[in-house]
Amino acid sequence: MLAPMSMPATPLPEQPTTTPIVSARDVCRTFGSGEAAVNALCDVSLEFPRGKLTAIMGPSGSGKSTLMHVLAGLDQPTSGIVTLDGIEISSLEDKELTQLRREKVGFIFQSFNLLPVLTARENIELPLSIAGREPDGDWVERIIDTVGIRDRLKHRPSELSGGQQQRVAVARALASRPAVVFADEPTGNLDSKSGHDVLDLLRRSVDDFGQTIVMVTHDANAASVADRLLMLEDGRVVHDGDAGSSEDVYELLKSLGG
């Protein structure tokens, strides 16, 4: 069984930022079998250092969402090894994976995924409640102030704008001080102003709190705020380097037909 995992006492990691928080070695993910088999990932080997924001992009069907799901323990690779914060997760049972995600992973989704019957504050503290952990009051209050939704804490999601809902989702992802946050198209349902604000929050969580973020996006503007850009095509990594400007990302996407 997976041993209980304790969270760090401070938001900033003690390990050097060069130490990978997530790694994949020779990872493949195949759906179906025989002639109907689809290789969504092919021999992917990557390391994600602590305290960095990595963007993952690629044409439709390139494998970017599959890669994120495998790294986050939401899906199992067909072959290869995935390690998250020192724990090899590719061979864990479902119950162990669930515990690991609760302890070490934060998620931000395009559709916000807030519970409609809960207030903003209750949504922020929900993962801690599910894990049976008491919220660190000072840390949660700091996150609330950072994302700027203190005046909306008693409101339910239906009473919040899309940008405000995503701010709540960001706060929820950070509240447990996860080892890594996975963001799946976090600006996909937002207008440009709200999207910019959310990207700024993600950037600040890396720069100010030492958070590690892996973000799947189709938006070149979103990718340009990252420290690193991965491009996938046909299940393989075809670019791994600095993101550069949004214009640089657009040119790279065009070269891949994205």
C-alpha positions in Angstrom: 0.0 0.0 0.0 1.0 3.5 -0.6 2.5 5.1 2.6 0.8 8.2 3.9 2.3 11.3 2.3 2.8 14.5 4.2 2.7 17.9 2.6 5.6 20.4 3.0 5.3 22.9 5.8 6.1 25.8 3.5 5.0 26.6 0.0 8.5 26.8 -1.4 10.2 23.4 -2.0 13.5 22.6 -0.3 14.9 20.7 -3.2 16.8 22.3 -6.0 14.6 23.5 -8.9 16.6 21.1 -11.2 15.2 18.1 -9.4 12.3 16.8 -11.4 8.9 16.7 -9.7 7.4 14.6 -12.5 9.1 12.3 -15.0 8.2 10.0 -17.8 10.5 7.3 -19.1 9.8 5.5 -22.4 6.0 6.0 -21.9 3.6 4.7 -24.5 -0.2 4.8 -24.4 -2.1 2.7 -26.9 -5.9 2.6 -27.3 -7.5 -0.4 -28.9 -5.8 -3.4 -30.3 -4.8 -5.0 -33.5 -5.5 -3.1 -36.7 -7.7 -0.7 -34.7 -4.9 0.3 -32.3 -4.1 4.0 -31.9 -0.8 5.0 -30.4 -1.6 8.2 -28.5 1.9 8.4 -27.0 5.1 6.8 -28.4 8.3 6.4 -26.3 7.9 9.7 -24.5 10.7 10.5 -22.0 10.5 13.9 -20.2 11.4 15.5 -16.8 9.5 18.4 -15.3 11.6 20.4 -12.8 10.2 21.9 -9.7 9.1 25.5 -9.6 8.5 25.8 -13.4 5.6 26.4 -15.6 5.5 24.1 -18.6 3.1 24.4 -21.5 2.1 21.5 -23.7 0.8 22.1 -27.2 0.2 20.3 -30.4 -2.3 19.7 -33.2 -5.6 18.0 -32.4 -5.0 14.3 -31.7 -1.3 14.9 -31.0 -1.5 13.3 -27.6 -1.1 16.3 -25.3 -4.2 15.6 -23.2 -3.2 11.9 -23.0 0.2 12.9 -21.8 -1.2 15.1 -19.0 -3.6 12.4 -17.9 -0.8 9.8 -17.7 1.5 12.2 -15.8 -1.3 13.1 -13.4 -2.2 9.5 -12.7 -5.6 9.9 -14.3 -4.7 7.2 -16.9 -2.2 4.4 -16.9 0.5 4.1 -19.6 0.5 1.0 -21.7 4.3 0.8 -21.1 7.0 2.9 -19.5 7.4 4.5 -16.1 5.9 7.7 -14.6 7.3 9.1 -11.3 5.6 11.8 -9.3 7.5 13.4 -6.4 9.6 10.4 -6.0 6.8 7.8 -6.2 6.6 5.5 -9.2 2.9 5.8 -10.1 2.6 3.8 -13.3 2.1 0.5 -11.4 -0.1 1.8 -8.5 -3.6 0.4 -7.9 -6.6 2.7 -8.2 -7.0 3.2 -4.5 -3.3 4.2 -4.2 -3.5 6.5 -7.2 -6.5 8.2 -5.7 -4.6 8.8 -2.4 -1.6 10.1 -4.3 -3.7 12.6 -6.3 -5.4 13.9 -3.1 -2.0 14.4 -1.5 0.2 15.6 -4.3 -1.8 16.9 -7.3 -3.9 20.0 -7.9 -6.2 20.2 -11.0 -7.5 23.2 -13.0 -10.0 22.4 -15.7 -11.4 24.4 -18.6 -15.0 23.9 -17.3 -14.0 25.0 -13.7 -15.6 21.8 -12.1 -16.9 23.7 -9.1 -19.7 22.1 -7.1 -22.8 24.3 -7.6 -24.3 23.8 -4.1 -21.1 25.0 -2.4 -19.9 28.5 -1.8 -16.6 29.7 -3.2 -14.8 29.1 0.1 -16.4 25.7 0.5 -15.2 24.8 -3.0 -11.7 26.0 -2.3 -11.5 23.9 0.9 -13.3 20.8 -0.5 -10.2 18.8 -1.6 -8.8 19.2 1.9 -12.1 18.1 3.5 -12.2 15.0 1.2 -8.6 14.1 2.2 -9.5 14.5 5.9 -7.1 17.4 6.4 -7.6 20.6 8.3 -7.0 23.7 6.1 -3.9 25.7 6.9 -5.8 28.9 7.7 -2.9 31.3 7.0 -2.1 29.7 3.7 -5.7 29.5 2.5 -6.2 33.2 3.3 -3.0 34.1 1.5 -4.2 32.2 -1.6 -7.6 33.9 -1.4 -6.0 37.3 -1.4 -3.7 36.4 -4.2 -6.5 35.3 -6.5 -8.6 38.3 -5.5 -12.0 36.7 -4.7 -12.3 37.6 -1.0 -15.5 39.6 -1.6 -17.1 36.6 -3.4 -16.4 33.8 -0.9 -20.0 33.4 0.2 -21.3 33.2 -3.4 -22.1 30.0 -5.2 -20.7 29.4 -8.7 -23.9 30.5 -10.5 -23.4 33.9 -8.9 -19.8 34.2 -10.2 -18.5 35.2 -13.7 -16.4 32.7 -15.6 -13.3 34.5 -14.6 -14.2 34.5 -11.0 -15.1 30.8 -11.1 -11.7 30.0 -12.6 -10.0 32.1 -9.8 -11.8 29.9 -7.3 -10.6 26.9 -9.2 -7.0 28.2 -9.1 -7.3 28.8 -5.3 -8.7 25.3 -4.8 -5.8 23.8 -6.7 -3.2 25.6 -4.6 -4.9 25.3 -1.2 -3.4 21.9 -0.4 0.1 22.9 -1.5 0.3 20.2 -4.1 3.6 19.0 -5.5 2.3 19.8 -9.0 -0.7 21.5 -10.6 -2.1 20.2 -13.9 -4.1 22.8 -15.8 -6.2 21.6 -18.8 -7.0 24.5 -21.1 -7.5 26.8 -18.1 -8.4 29.8 -20.2 -10.5 27.9 -22.8 -13.9 29.2 -21.6 -12.8 32.7 -20.7 -12.8 36.1 -22.4 -9.4 37.6 -23.2 -9.3 39.8 -20.1 -10.3 37.0 -17.7 -7.9 34.6 -19.5 -5.0 37.1 -19.0 -5.9 37.4 -15.3 -5.9 33.7 -14.8 -2.5 33.3 -16.6 -1.1 36.0 -14.4 -2.3 34.0 -11.4 -0.6 30.9 -12.6 2.6 32.7 -13.4 2.6 34.3 -9.9 2.0 31.0 -8.2 5.2 29.8 -9.8 7.2 32.9 -9.2 6.0 33.7 -5.7 5.1 30.3 -4.3 7.5 28.0 -6.1 4.6 26.0 -7.5 5.1 23.5 -10.4 2.5 23.7 -13.1 2.0 21.6 -16.3 -0.5 23.3 -18.6 -2.1 21.9 -21.7 -3.3 24.7 -24.0 -4.1 25.5 -27.6 -3.6 29.2 -27.0 -0.2 30.7 -28.1 -0.7 33.6 -25.7 -1.2 31.2 -22.8 1.9 29.2 -23.8 4.1 32.3 -24.0 3.9 32.9 -20.3 5.5 29.5 -19.6 9.1 28.8 -18.8 9.1 25.9 -21.2 7.1 24.7 -24.3 6.6 21.1 -25.3 5.1 20.4 -28.7 3.6 17.0 -29.5 2.8 15.5 -32.9 1.5 12.0 -33.5 2.2 11.1 -29.9 5.9 12.2 -30.0 7.7 15.2 -28.6 8.9 17.3 -31.6 9.9 20.4 -29.7 11.2 21.0 -26.2 12.5 24.5 -25.4 11.8 28.0 -24.4 8.3 29.2 -25.3 9.4 32.6 -26.6 6.8 35.2 -27.6 3.2 34.3 -28.7 4.4 35.0 -32.3 7.1 32.4 -31.9 4.6 29.9 -30.6 2.2 30.7 -33.6 5.0 30.1 -36.1 5.9 26.8 -34.4 2.3 25.7 -34.4 1.9 26.6 -38.1 5.0 24.5 -39.0 3.2 21.5 -37.4 -0.1 22.2 -39.0 -1.8 23.1 -35.6 
